[in-house]
Structure formats: C-alpha cells, structure tokens
Amino acid sequence: MAGVKWLRMSLLAAWLIIVLSVTPAMSANDVAPVMFGYVEVLPSDAARSEALKVEAIQSIAQRYRITLADRTGRWSLDEVLSVQRALAAMESRFAELADRDAGRAFRLLFQEVTFYRDQAYRNNIAYAIGGTIGFYDTWARLDEMARAFYLAHELGHIWDTRTSALHLTMGEISQAFAANVGAFVDEKGRYQLGGEFPGWAASRALRHRSDSAAEDWAESLAAVMVPEFESSVRHIGRARFTEVQRRVNEWVTYAETRIRRPARGVE
C-alpha cells in the first residue's frame, strides 16, 4: 500500500511540474482585469446630443416658462439652441428699447406659451394659434438669423392675443398699431400699409407682410427685434419702429407695476 501511495504522489507532482512549465507567469495586474475588471461604455454622440437637448429645453422652461414639445416633428439640439439664443436676444432687445432692465417683463409677456415641432406642411415656416407656436421643417432649414426673425414674428402674434379672452383671438394690439402708423383698409377691402411705409428702395419692393394688420404688426416687431435679418430689404420706416418701441415701453411699464404689486393677503 505504501508503494502505491508513493506512486500516486509522484505522478501528481510530475503533473504539477508539467502544468507550471507550460503556463506563463501571471502578476497581480494580469489577474485583476479578469477578476475585477470592467468595460467603460462611453455615451454615443446621439446620446450626448439628446442629453444636451433635454438640458437646454429644461433651461428654457425654467427661465421663460416656455415649453418645447415634439408633435409631428422632433426638436433637434441645434434647433433648441437656436430658440434659446433667439429668446435671449429678444430679451436683451426689449431692455435696449425700454432703456432699462426688461427681462422680467419680457418673460411675463410670453410665459406659458408652447413651441411645437411639426413636419413640413407645404412651404409654411411657422404659425401661432391659441398660445402655441408650431415650427415646420422649413423653419428648421433656415439659418440662425432667419430662425430668430420668424420666431419673433410668431411671438408678435402671441402678443396680439394676450388681451383677448383665453388668448385665442388676435387683433387689439395690431389694430391699434395699424391706426397709429397710418395703415388702412381700402374700399375693396384690401389692407394698405399707408404713406408712412417707405415703399420702394433700390428699384425693388421691400419685403413686408401687407395682407392684414396682424401680419403688419408681427412683421414690424420681428424687424425691430432682429434688425440684422435681410436689412437691405426690411426697412419699415420711422413710424413703425417708433410704434413698436412705444408698445414695448408700455408693456414694460405695465409689467413693472404688476411685478411690484404684492400678492393678495401679503403686506
């Protein structure tokens, strides 16, 4: 029995020698990745873009109380950042026109508006209705300045509805604007820009909506808010610029009294 036991021990020892001789030495560093290692998964470009988009949408909602939502289309990061920059520029322009801090007044005017992203519909750029603005694919294909101009135009329509019941119909702001700049409706029912509008320049007509008071007002506001856009063909004249500035000052003054007014029950 002792001989058999000794033989078994000898065979085991020989097997261990063979295994150790053909197995490369491993350090603790070699073993660690197997036992404790992990694979770092970096977010894809799409995931990073989506995260930045969500962050920008939340920032807009927090500062302006304006909601951006997908509908038949989907907001991209680039488009959301365009909206954010356009709103910031308009806020600064309000302050410039009012010659004082007008940030809170600007935000009060346009709070609770929803910006929807819609797919292409004919060649439409954007539209405003009932406290919402829809932006089509055509708007998304524009450059940064054009996007800002048409956003300001649609916000002009939103402003025009603020005095109506449930903010559903426009007209009070734009009708007063039209009267103050000398616009009128002729005997055939056509809207006329009036003698205060510059008319022709460099042998070509200026670009300006002339189909209604609502469009005249929105286009004039946009031209004042984004004066760099198509500046050679967007002259609206002194009367319209002055009326837009007056309206901005009037709103800022009203908003300041509303902001300072204490809440009911608060001394």
Secondary structure, DSSP 4 states (H G I P E B T S, - for coil): -HHHHHHHHHHHHHHHHHHHHHSPP--HHHHHHHHH-----PPPHHHHHHHHHHHHHHHHHHHH--EEEESSS---HHHHHHHHHHHHHHHHHHHHHHTS--HHHHHHHHTT-EEEE----TT--EEEETTEEEE-HHHHTS-HHHHHHHHHHHHHHHHHHTTSGGG----HHHHHHHHHTT-EE-TTS-EE--TTS--EETTEE-----S-HHHHHHHHHHHHHSTTTTTTS---HHHHHHHHHHHHHHHHHHHHHHHHSPPTT--
